[in-house]
Amino acid sequence: MENTEVISMGDREPTITYAMDVDFDVAIKRIRRALATKQLSIAVELNASRRLNRALGLRLSPCQILFIESPLLLLEAMAIDRCSAAFIPLHLVVSDAGKRTIVHLLNPEYLRTDDAPLGIRIPVKRLQGELVDMLEEIAKRTHTGDRLTERDGAGASPWLEQTKGAQR
C-alpha cells in the first residue's frame, strides 16, 4: 500500500516536507494533476539534477524545482506593489529518494508576512495555503497523511531522524 507522510518540522523550520511512497515519475504526475485541479500553474520547471550534471558533471538522483503560481494571485499582489513579484511564484522541490519521493515547500509559518510588503501578505499566504492543501489531498488519497512533529515526537520514525540529519 502506498504511504505519504506529512513531516512538519515545527514552526521555525523553513520547509514542510512530504515523503511519498511512490517513485519520482508517479509523484510528479500526481502533483501536476493536483495543481491543475487547484487551477495553479507551473510557471517554470527547473530540472536541478540535469542542470548540475551539465554544469558540473555531477550525477544526482532526479530533482525538479517547480515554480508554482496563480495568475490571479500574482495580479492581485502586483496591483498593490510591483515588488511582490519577488515572492511569487513559490518553489516546490520534488526529489527522488530511492523508492520514495520527497517534496519540500516553504513553511507558511516561516515566512513572517507581517514584515512583508503589503502587496504580498494575502496573496502569498493564499498560494501557500493552496499548495499545502493540495499536498495534503495527495497524502489523503495515498494514505492517511500522518503529521509528525519534532516537539512531541509523536510518530517519530528512523526515517524522520535520517531526514532531519540530512537537512542539517
Phi and psi in degrees as a GROMACS rama.xvg file:
@    title "Ramachandran Plot"
@    xaxis  label "Phi"
@    yaxis  label "Psi"
@TYPE xy
-71.291  149.849  GLU-2
-137.639  137.749  ASN-3
-127.883  125.688  THR-4
-107.719  139.224  GLU-5
-102.333  115.347  VAL-6
-108.079  104.467  ILE-7
-92.9184  123.06  SER-8
-92.0165  11.3928  MET-9
101.517  162.506  GLY-10
-64.617  -26.2341  ASP-11
-89.5276  -7.99599  ARG-12
-79.2062  144.811  GLU-13
-73.0937  -22.4633  PRO-14
-129.619  158.368  THR-15
-103.425  134.55  ILE-16
-116.336  131.446  THR-17
-113.042  133.064  TYR-18
-114.126  118.041  ALA-19
-109.054  130.481  MET-20
-82.8006  52.5755  ASP-21
-138.965  157.664  VAL-22
-73.3323  166.301  ASP-23
-54.4375  -49.1603  PHE-24
-62.8769  -39.4682  ASP-25
-65.5504  -43.1134  VAL-26
-61.7513  -44.9479  ALA-27
-59.8288  -43.1857  ILE-28
-62.2867  -42.8974  LYS-29
-64.7767  -40.8706  ARG-30
-64.7788  -43.9139  ILE-31
-59.4112  -45.3502  ARG-32
-61.7186  -44.9129  ARG-33
-65.4182  -37.9131  ALA-34
-62.0265  -43.7019  LEU-35
-62.2939  -40.3577  ALA-36
-62.1504  -37.7462  THR-37
-83.6871  0.702687  LYS-38
58.2915  40.3608  GLN-39
-105.751  153.715  LEU-40
-118.403  150.474  SER-41
-94.5195  104.882  ILE-42
-72.7303  -39.8357  ALA-43
-145.007  146.784  VAL-44
-128.318  117.918  GLU-45
-109.833  117.205  LEU-46
-83.7627  91.7059  ASN-47
-63.8815  -40.2742  ALA-48
-66.4143  -40.4357  SER-49
-66.456  -41.0918  ARG-50
-60.67  -45.1095  ARG-51
-68.3638  -32.409  LEU-52
-65.3649  -45.8753  ASN-53
-68.5406  -42.3339  ARG-54
-77.9603  -37.8664  ALA-55
-122.099  -3.3954  LEU-56
72.7735  19.8713  GLY-57
-91.9748  137.198  LEU-58
-102.058  115.25  ARG-59
-123.611  158.791  LEU-60
-65.2899  157.107  SER-61
-54.554  135.126  PRO-62
-150.617  122.628  CYS-63
-122.38  141.447  GLN-64
-109.447  117.294  ILE-65
-99.8368  126.318  LEU-66
-96.7015  105.688  PHE-67
-99.8901  134.012  ILE-68
-146.691  165.834  GLU-69
-123.494  118.499  SER-70
-53.7352  -38.9471  PRO-71
-67.4816  -40.1663  LEU-72
-69.3585  -35.7084  LEU-73
-64.7078  -43.7752  LEU-74
-60.3421  -45.7253  LEU-75
-58.9413  -45.3107  GLU-76
-65.7008  -46.4877  ALA-77
-72.7566  -24.0721  MET-78
-65.3865  -30.0073  ALA-79
-88.1167  -43.2705  ILE-80
-155.314  117.484  ASP-81
-61.411  -27.136  ARG-82
-67.5531  -10.682  CYS-83
-61.0803  -24.451  SER-84
-62.8109  -16.6784  ALA-85
-71.9298  -17.3931  ALA-86
-104.737  -16.7878  PHE-87
-124.333  128.84  ILE-88
-84.1028  162.44  PRO-89
-90.5959  154.23  LEU-90
-96.6845  133.779  HIS-91
-122.309  115.003  LEU-92
-98.8084  123.328  VAL-93
-120.019  118.866  VAL-94
-133.93  147.433  SER-95
-77.2716  135.713  ASP-96
-135.367  58.1791  ALA-97
75.0744  -115.081  GLY-98
-87.0266  1.94493  LYS-99
-121.615  165.1  ARG-100
-125.748  134.247  THR-101
-107.732  134.375  ILE-102
-123.84  129.196  VAL-103
-116.382  139.585  HIS-104
-138.551  142.627  LEU-105
-56.2297  129.19  LEU-106
-68.6906  121.269  ASN-107
-57.0715  -28.1037  PRO-108
-77.8209  -19.6206  GLU-109
-75.8008  -38.6333  TYR-110
-80.6087  111.599  LEU-111
-83.1984  97.1541  ARG-112
-70.426  -13.7552  THR-113
-62.8033  -30.7507  ASP-114
-91.8697  -7.64895  ASP-115
-81.6555  158.818  ALA-116
-56.4262  146.732  PRO-117
-52.9165  -40.2106  LEU-118
-64.2608  -20.5128  GLY-119
-104.802  -13.0507  ILE-120
-53.2816  -57.3212  ARG-121
-75.3481  -48.0002  ILE-122
-59.6389  -41.7225  PRO-123
-67.1487  -42.114  VAL-124
-62.2361  -39.2468  LYS-125
-64.9673  -45.6821  ARG-126
-63.7644  -43.2375  LEU-127
-61.1054  -42.7966  GLN-128
-61.2577  -41.2239  GLY-129
-63.0421  -42.4777  GLU-130
-66.6921  -42.4961  LEU-131
-62.6272  -45.3973  VAL-132
-59.4729  -43.0927  ASP-133
-60.8112  -47.1347  MET-134
-67.9644  -34.7673  LEU-135
-64.4688  -39.2954  GLU-136
-65.0385  -40.9023  GLU-137
-61.1344  -41.9581  ILE-138
-61.5905  -42.1487  ALA-139
-67.0858  -35.0854  LYS-140
-70.0768  -32.2931  ARG-141
-91.8369  -24.8466  THR-142
-177.596  172.408  HIS-143
-73.5169  117.717  THR-144
-68.1259  104.235  GLY-145
-80.9862  134.384  ASP-146
-100.037  122.669  ARG-147
-108.09  134.806  LEU-148
-122.116  145.397  THR-149
-71.4693  -36.5812  GLU-150
-61.5455  -50.1058  ARG-151
-97.7379  -9.81156  ASP-152
69.0151  7.12094  GLY-153
-60.6637  126.532  ALA-154
72.5189  13.3902  GLY-155
-58.6985  141.383  ALA-156
-133.483  163.289  SER-157
-57.8751  -36.1748  PRO-158
-62.8856  -41.0612  TRP-159
-60.7154  -42.992  LEU-160
-62.663  -40.1538  GLU-161
-64.1617  -40.9347  GLN-162
-63.6768  -44.445  THR-163
-61.0852  -43.0759  LYS-164
-63.7257  -39.733  GLY-165
-69.8316  -26.7112  ALA-166
-82.6838  -15.6843  GLN-167
